[in-house]
Amino acid sequence: MKRTLLMAAAVAALAACSDDDGPEGPQIVTETVTFEEATLNASGILTGANLAETVSGDAGTYKEYDGVFYTSGASSFLCYYSDQWDTAYSAGFTVSNNTNMETPGSANQFSVYAKSGANDSKKFAVGYYDAWNASQGKAGAVPTVTFAKKVNPLSVWVNNNTYAYRWWVLGESGYGTTGIPAKVDALLTMKGYADGALKREVTFKLVDAKKGLVVDKWTNVDLTPLGWVDKIEFCYVCENDQAPSYFCIDDLSVATELNY
């Protein structure tokens, strides 16, 4: 009984001090990646081109990069870049300011289907899930964010890019109109990892077959179910293997620590 009374007194004393010493309970420290600090090239994009090194392959020598190409705070973004076959190619993440909503096809792959980034920002990230290069061991071919320490992701804004949107809605491939495809679910599955192990997933429908909906605006997605992780993979899943596996993200918010 005496011990119980002492504990109660201690709790009351802490409560009494809280008004003077600051707010009660743990305080969450957060940071948000906005991409506004990225330096873009003349085409309004940032890829791994400046980090690429010469490698040798079946087609001779070419430039290639696979790894982190953009860092903001605790967050590092991966990409895969190659200029093999004399064509600049980028998979994984690309930072962009392109907002061309009219031009169809892959030539417009770095545009978001919106007039700006999320919350009127100027820059955002375009994700392209390249299953083939991922199967060849290119880590950056899967749009991935790694963290300098474990964080609890809070939210991210997601939208379709123009190429994908116009393909689903108008049947445009960039080589003319091929016919509007039947609506099937196109899922962006965000997989949270900690110490190499998959922990939890959050899924967002870029295309909702039941509703006949193709996302055409920035949408906030709750990531708190992922818990404390050190990596997120953004995986595109669709039963129509012709669907452009592109999407856009902006304003990735994470909790970096709890201060007691």
Backbone torsions as a table, in degrees:
resi	resn	phi	psi	omega
1	MET	NA	-44.8	-179.9
2	LYS	-60.6	-41.8	-179.6
3	ARG	-64.3	-39.7	179.2
4	THR	-62.4	-42.5	179.8
5	LEU	-64.9	-39.1	179.2
6	LEU	-64.7	-41.4	179.1
7	MET	-64.7	-41.0	178.7
8	ALA	-62.9	-39.5	179.2
9	ALA	-65.3	-38.7	179.6
10	ALA	-64.9	-43.0	178.2
11	VAL	-62.2	-42.7	179.4
12	ALA	-62.9	-37.9	179.7
13	ALA	-65.5	-41.0	177.8
14	LEU	-64.3	-39.6	178.9
15	ALA	-64.4	-39.3	-179.3
16	ALA	-66.2	-35.2	-179.1
17	CYS	-75.3	-23.3	-171.6
18	SER	-61.7	-32.2	-178.8
19	ASP	-65.7	-29.8	-177.6
20	ASP	-92.4	-32.5	-171.5
21	ASP	-94.3	-5.4	-179.0
22	GLY	129.7	-178.5	-176.7
23	PRO	-68.0	151.5	179.9
24	GLU	-75.4	153.5	172.6
25	GLY	80.2	172.3	-179.6
26	PRO	-68.7	144.4	178.6
27	GLN	-106.1	126.4	-178.4
28	ILE	-83.3	128.4	174.4
29	VAL	-97.7	122.9	-176.1
30	THR	-123.3	161.0	170.8
31	GLU	-146.0	152.1	-176.6
32	THR	-127.8	128.7	175.6
33	VAL	-86.3	120.1	-178.9
34	THR	-109.8	-13.8	-178.9
35	PHE	70.2	2.9	-175.8
36	GLU	-67.5	-21.1	-177.7
37	GLU	-88.6	-2.8	-178.7
38	ALA	-68.6	139.6	176.1
39	THR	-94.3	116.0	-174.7
40	LEU	-98.3	157.6	178.0
41	ASN	-85.4	-172.3	-175.8
42	ALA	-63.6	-21.7	178.3
43	SER	-89.4	1.6	178.6
44	GLY	77.3	30.6	178.5
45	ILE	-136.8	161.4	171.6
46	LEU	-128.8	120.6	177.5
47	THR	-122.4	-165.9	176.3
48	GLY	-89.8	14.9	-174.3
49	ALA	-57.9	-43.6	-176.8
50	ASN	-71.1	-14.3	-179.8
51	LEU	-100.5	-5.9	-173.8
52	ALA	-69.2	145.6	177.7
53	GLU	-122.3	157.9	-178.1
54	THR	-73.5	130.6	176.4
55	VAL	-130.7	165.8	179.5
56	SER	-113.1	138.3	179.0
57	GLY	-144.3	-169.1	-178.0
58	ASP	-62.1	-28.5	-177.8
59	ALA	-97.0	16.0	-178.1
60	GLY	99.1	-153.8	-178.7
61	THR	-94.0	148.3	178.6
62	TYR	-158.8	171.6	179.6
63	LYS	-96.2	141.6	-178.6
64	GLU	-149.3	146.1	173.5
65	TYR	-145.3	139.4	179.4
66	ASP	-142.3	103.7	-179.7
67	GLY	161.0	-158.1	-178.3
68	VAL	-72.4	129.2	179.0
69	PHE	-123.4	-11.3	179.7
70	TYR	-150.1	132.8	179.8
71	THR	-130.3	136.3	175.9
72	SER	-140.8	115.6	-177.4
73	GLY	60.4	-127.7	-179.4
74	ALA	-84.9	-3.4	-171.6
75	SER	-102.8	130.5	176.5
76	SER	-123.0	133.3	-175.1
77	PHE	-108.6	136.1	-176.9
78	LEU	-101.0	152.0	174.0
79	CYS	-147.0	165.2	169.1
80	TYR	-123.3	130.1	-178.7
81	TYR	-131.6	142.1	175.8
82	SER	-153.8	146.3	171.5
83	ASP	-116.5	26.7	174.8
84	GLN	-60.2	149.8	-176.9
85	TRP	65.3	23.1	176.6
86	ASP	61.4	27.6	179.8
87	THR	-132.7	126.1	176.7
88	ALA	-69.4	128.9	-174.9
89	TYR	-133.8	135.4	-180.0
90	SER	-135.4	133.8	176.3
91	ALA	-131.7	178.1	-172.6
92	GLY	72.0	-130.0	179.7
93	PHE	-101.0	146.9	170.5
94	THR	-136.1	133.4	174.5
95	VAL	-86.7	139.2	-172.2
96	SER	-147.8	159.3	168.5
97	ASN	-124.6	16.0	-175.4
98	ASN	-77.9	127.0	-178.8
99	THR	-128.7	34.9	178.6
100	ASN	-76.5	110.0	-177.5
101	MET	-98.3	4.3	-171.9
102	GLU	-109.0	-34.8	-173.9
103	THR	-81.1	125.2	-178.9
104	PRO	-83.9	165.8	169.3
105	GLY	87.4	176.7	-174.4
106	SER	-69.0	-17.9	175.9
107	ALA	-63.5	-19.0	179.2
108	ASN	-112.6	34.3	-173.0
109	GLN	-69.5	-16.7	-175.8
110	PHE	-101.0	13.2	178.6
111	SER	-99.5	142.1	171.8
112	VAL	-88.9	149.1	176.1
113	TYR	-84.7	73.3	-179.4
114	ALA	-170.3	166.3	-178.8
115	LYS	-84.8	-5.9	179.9
116	SER	-164.1	-179.1	168.5
117	GLY	-72.5	-176.8	179.2
118	ALA	-63.5	143.6	177.0
119	ASN	55.4	38.1	176.5
120	ASP	64.9	24.4	177.2
121	SER	-72.8	166.1	-179.4
122	LYS	-93.8	-25.1	-174.6
123	LYS	-132.1	157.4	-176.8
124	PHE	-158.0	-179.2	177.8
125	ALA	-116.7	138.0	173.7
126	VAL	-103.2	129.4	176.7
127	GLY	-105.4	137.2	173.8
128	TYR	-130.8	118.2	-179.2
129	TYR	-89.1	105.9	-176.4
130	ASP	-100.5	92.2	-174.1
131	ALA	-63.1	-36.4	-175.9
132	TRP	-67.6	-51.6	179.9
133	ASN	-65.7	-30.1	174.7
134	ALA	-63.0	-39.0	178.8
135	SER	-68.6	-18.6	177.5
136	GLN	-90.6	8.1	176.2
137	GLY	89.1	12.7	177.7
138	LYS	-85.4	100.1	-174.3
139	ALA	-59.8	-37.6	-177.1
140	GLY	-72.5	-8.8	178.6
141	ALA	-71.9	-18.1	172.0
142	VAL	-98.2	120.6	179.5
143	PRO	-56.9	114.6	-170.6
144	THR	-136.0	142.0	171.7
145	VAL	-119.8	127.5	173.1
146	THR	-110.5	158.2	-176.0
147	PHE	-125.4	143.4	-177.5
148	ALA	-64.5	-23.1	174.9
149	LYS	-151.8	170.6	179.9
150	LYS	-64.4	133.6	178.2
151	VAL	-129.6	161.5	171.9
152	ASN	-107.5	101.9	177.5
153	PRO	-58.1	137.1	-177.9
154	LEU	-103.6	-48.7	-178.2
155	SER	-164.8	163.9	173.7
156	VAL	-151.0	146.3	176.6
157	TRP	-93.9	134.4	-174.0
158	VAL	-130.0	144.6	174.9
159	ASN	-152.5	163.4	171.5
160	ASN	-76.2	154.3	170.2
161	ASN	-90.7	168.0	-173.0
162	THR	-63.9	-43.7	179.8
163	TYR	-54.6	-51.8	-177.8
164	ALA	-65.5	-43.7	-177.6
165	TYR	-61.0	-48.6	-176.7
166	ARG	-69.9	-28.6	175.3
167	TRP	-64.7	-47.3	-178.4
168	TRP	-69.7	-40.2	-171.7
169	VAL	-89.3	-36.8	-174.4
170	LEU	-115.6	-7.0	-178.7
171	GLY	72.0	24.5	-176.8
172	GLU	-90.5	127.8	179.9
173	SER	-107.4	-7.7	-171.9
174	GLY	98.0	-12.4	177.7
175	TYR	-119.8	33.8	-176.3
176	GLY	102.8	179.5	179.8
177	THR	-90.9	121.5	-175.4
178	THR	-98.8	-1.5	-175.7
179	GLY	108.4	134.4	-178.3
180	ILE	-69.3	123.5	-177.1
181	PRO	-71.8	152.0	173.7
182	ALA	-62.9	140.3	-178.4
183	LYS	-76.0	121.7	170.4
184	VAL	-128.5	160.2	-179.1
185	ASP	-63.3	133.0	169.3
186	ALA	-116.8	115.4	-170.7
187	LEU	-109.6	136.9	168.0
188	LEU	-103.9	107.8	-178.0
189	THR	-102.2	118.6	-178.9
190	MET	-99.3	112.5	-173.1
191	LYS	-103.4	121.9	179.3
192	GLY	-95.6	129.0	180.0
193	TYR	-118.2	148.2	171.8
194	ALA	-139.1	126.1	-179.9
195	ASP	53.4	38.7	175.7
196	GLY	85.1	-5.6	-177.3
197	ALA	-107.7	136.6	175.9
198	LEU	-69.3	126.7	-177.6
199	LYS	-100.6	-63.8	-178.5
200	ARG	-146.5	168.1	179.3
201	GLU	-131.4	149.2	170.8
202	VAL	-125.7	131.7	-177.0
203	THR	-117.3	136.1	177.5
204	PHE	-125.6	135.3	-179.0
205	LYS	-89.9	110.2	172.7
206	LEU	-73.1	-32.1	172.0
207	VAL	-131.5	127.4	-179.9
208	ASP	-111.5	105.4	-175.1
209	ALA	-63.1	-41.7	-177.2
210	LYS	-62.4	-40.5	-179.5
211	LYS	-88.3	-9.9	-174.6
212	GLY	64.5	30.4	-172.5
213	LEU	-103.3	130.8	169.0
214	VAL	-115.6	117.9	-174.2
215	VAL	-58.1	130.4	-178.1
216	ASP	-133.3	23.6	176.4
217	LYS	-155.4	158.5	177.7
218	TRP	-63.7	130.4	-175.9
219	THR	-129.5	131.4	-179.4
220	ASN	-82.0	128.7	-178.1
221	VAL	-115.2	128.1	-179.7
222	ASP	-76.3	121.7	179.8
223	LEU	-108.4	2.0	-176.2
224	THR	-58.1	-29.8	178.2
225	PRO	-60.6	-18.1	-179.5
226	LEU	-66.1	-25.4	-177.9
227	GLY	72.4	-157.3	-176.1
228	TRP	-87.2	117.4	-173.5
229	VAL	-136.1	165.9	175.5
230	ASP	-118.8	5.0	178.0
231	LYS	-160.5	143.1	170.8
232	ILE	-126.4	128.5	171.0
233	GLU	-104.0	132.3	178.4
234	PHE	-101.9	104.3	-173.6
235	CYS	-108.3	131.7	179.9
236	TYR	-96.0	127.5	-177.8
237	VAL	-130.1	124.3	178.5
238	CYS	-155.2	137.8	-179.3
239	GLU	-74.0	-17.9	173.8
240	ASN	-87.6	103.2	-174.4
241	ASP	-75.5	0.5	173.8
242	GLN	-90.5	-10.9	-176.4
243	ALA	-66.1	133.2	176.1
244	PRO	-64.1	121.0	-174.3
245	SER	-89.1	58.2	-178.7
246	TYR	-113.9	155.2	174.8
247	PHE	-161.8	169.5	177.7
248	CYS	-128.3	145.5	175.2
249	ILE	-131.9	158.6	175.9
250	ASP	-157.8	162.5	174.6
251	ASP	46.7	60.1	174.1
252	LEU	-76.1	116.9	-176.9
253	SER	-109.6	132.4	-180.0
254	VAL	-135.2	151.4	170.4
255	ALA	-92.6	124.3	-175.9
256	THR	-94.8	-22.1	177.9
257	GLU	-169.8	166.5	174.0
258	LEU	-115.6	122.7	176.6
259	ASN	-100.0	120.5	-179.3
260	TYR	-95.1	NA	NA
